[in-house]
């Protein structure tokens, strides 16, 4: 099962917190990508 969390950092944090609370999770794994950003 996958979910997509999109929005500002505050919005995403609220969505994660709501999911953790609703599902009574003890762990939440997140993978993200900022795209192909240059090292500079």
Buried (B, 14 or more C-beta within 10 A) or exposed (E): EEEEEEEEEEEBEEBBEEEEEEEEEEEEEEEEEEEEEEEE
